[in-house]
Amino acid sequence: MDKYLTILIYVLVACLLMSLGCKASGNAENGTSSPGAKEVGQKFGDLVMKGYWNGAYALTSPDFQRTTTVSALQSQYDNLIAQIRQDDPKFAPNFVDVYEGSLPETEEEAKEDYNLGTVPPKSEWRGALAVSIGWADNEEPRTIERGVDSNVFDINTSSGLKIASVEFDFMD
């Protein structure tokens, strides 16, 4: 039992050290997200939920910003929220949940799944996430009952982890 606890502690310490300042390592080969990718998704969702669009937009990559304005990104989200409020006028998102998915296997799959105009080199891929923004009651574990999902694709850039793609849609 002590052996497993020791191994767990080493793994947790390694993860902590990697998230505190080491550059994210490439995980595109094994299809998993890099340390920090989920945190970027959480921060993005929190900023969107609070309406801090410039902050959320700052988390996106230069390539994303060349093709999508902050107002276009906000409009996509606001239109979905407005549709929800047609039958639930008091709807107000109060919770963000982030789920890690699997990175695509090929550049073609990345282009199709994440609507990437220009697919970054696979060596830059860091995370494929679903960022859910919606309403959840306060009972643990909190589960969003209604809201908006965003598929987020994280990449490594010269200025750190950035979001290369965001696509909002209704939650399933």
N, C-alpha and C positions, 0 to 999 in steps of 0.2 A: 504494500500500500504506500509506504514512504517513497519508494522508487518512482511511482506514478505521480505523486505529489511533487517531487523534485523536478521531474520532467515538465509537468504542467507549469511550475514556477519559471523554469528556464524559457519555456515558450512564451509565457505572458511577458516576461521581461524583454525578450527579443522583440515582440510585437510593440511594446511600449517604446523602446528605443528607436525602432524604425519609424514610428509615427511622430516622434519628437524632433525629427530633423534630418534623418537620412533620406536620400532621394529614394523614391519608390522604385522597386525593382520590377523588371518586366515579367508579367505573368501571363502574357498572351499565349505562351506555349502550352500552359496547362489549363487555360480557360477560366482562371479565377481572378478576382479583383485584387489589386495591390492594396497594401495598408494605406489608409488615407482616402481612398476612393469613396467609401461609404460616408465618411465625414464630409467630403465636399458635397455629396448628394444631400445630406441632412442640412447643411448650411444653406444650400440653394433652396430647398423646400421651405425652411424657416423664413428666409428672406421673401420668397414669393408669398407665403401665407400672410406675412405682415405688410405686404405691399411695398417693400423696399426693392423696387425694380432695378435701380442703378446698381445696387449691391449684388443682386442676383446675376445681373448681366455681366458684371465684372468677373464672375466666376467662369464665364464662357471663353472659349478659345478665340484667337484672332481670326481664324478661318470662319468660325461661326458668326462672328461679329461683322465680317465682310458681306455675309449673305442675309443676315437677319438683324433688324434694328431692335432696340429695346422696346419701342412702341409696338412693333409687330409681335414680339414675344408676349408682352403684356396683353395685347388684344386677343391673342389666341386663348390665353387663360381666362380673361374676363368674359369672353363670349360663352365659354363653357359654364362658368359660374352663373351668368345671367340666365342660361337655359335651366339650370337647376332651380334657381329662384323663381322661375315661372310657376312651378307647382309647390315650392317651399320658400315663400318670401323671406322667412327669417333665417334661412341657411347661412351659417357663418363658420368657415373652417377654423378648427381649433387644435389640430394635431397633424404632425408630419410623421410618416413612417417610411423607412427605406429598406428595400429588399435587394439583396445582391443576386444578380443573374449570372449566366455564363457568357463569357466573351465569345464573339463569333469565331468561327474557325478559319474563314477566308476573308479577304478584302471585299470580294463580291457580296458575301453575306452581310458584312458590316455596312456596305453601301445600301443594300436593300432594306435591312432591318432598322437602320438608324437614319435613313434619308441623308446620308452624307454626300455632299457634292464632291468634295475631295476627300478621299479616304487617307487618313494619316498612316504612315508606315506602321506595320504591326508591332514593331519594337516600342512604339509610343503608347499602345493601348494599355489602359490601366483598370477600367471597370465598366461593367454593364449593370445598370441599376434601374429599379422601378421606384420612383419617388412619389408616394401617395400623399395628397394634401386634402384634408376633409374634416368631417365632424366625427368625433368619438366621445362617448361618455367617459366619466372619470374612473370607472371600474377597471381594475387591473386584471388581466392584461388589456390595455386599451386597443380597441379595434375600430378602424374607420368604417362607419356605416354608409357614408355617401360622400362623394367628392370627385377629385380629379387625379388621374395618374399622369406621371410624366416619365417617359423612357429617356434615360440619361446615359450618355456614353462618355466616360472620362478618358482623357489622354494626358501624357506627360508633355509639357512644353518647357521652353527655357525659363519661364516664370513659375514653374511648378505645375501641379495638377489643375487641369482646366476641363470644362465641359465642352465637348466637340459637337454634341447634338442634344437637342431637347425637343420632345414632341408631346404635347399635352393631349389627353383624351379622357373620356368619361371612365370612371372605374367600372370594372366588370361586376 
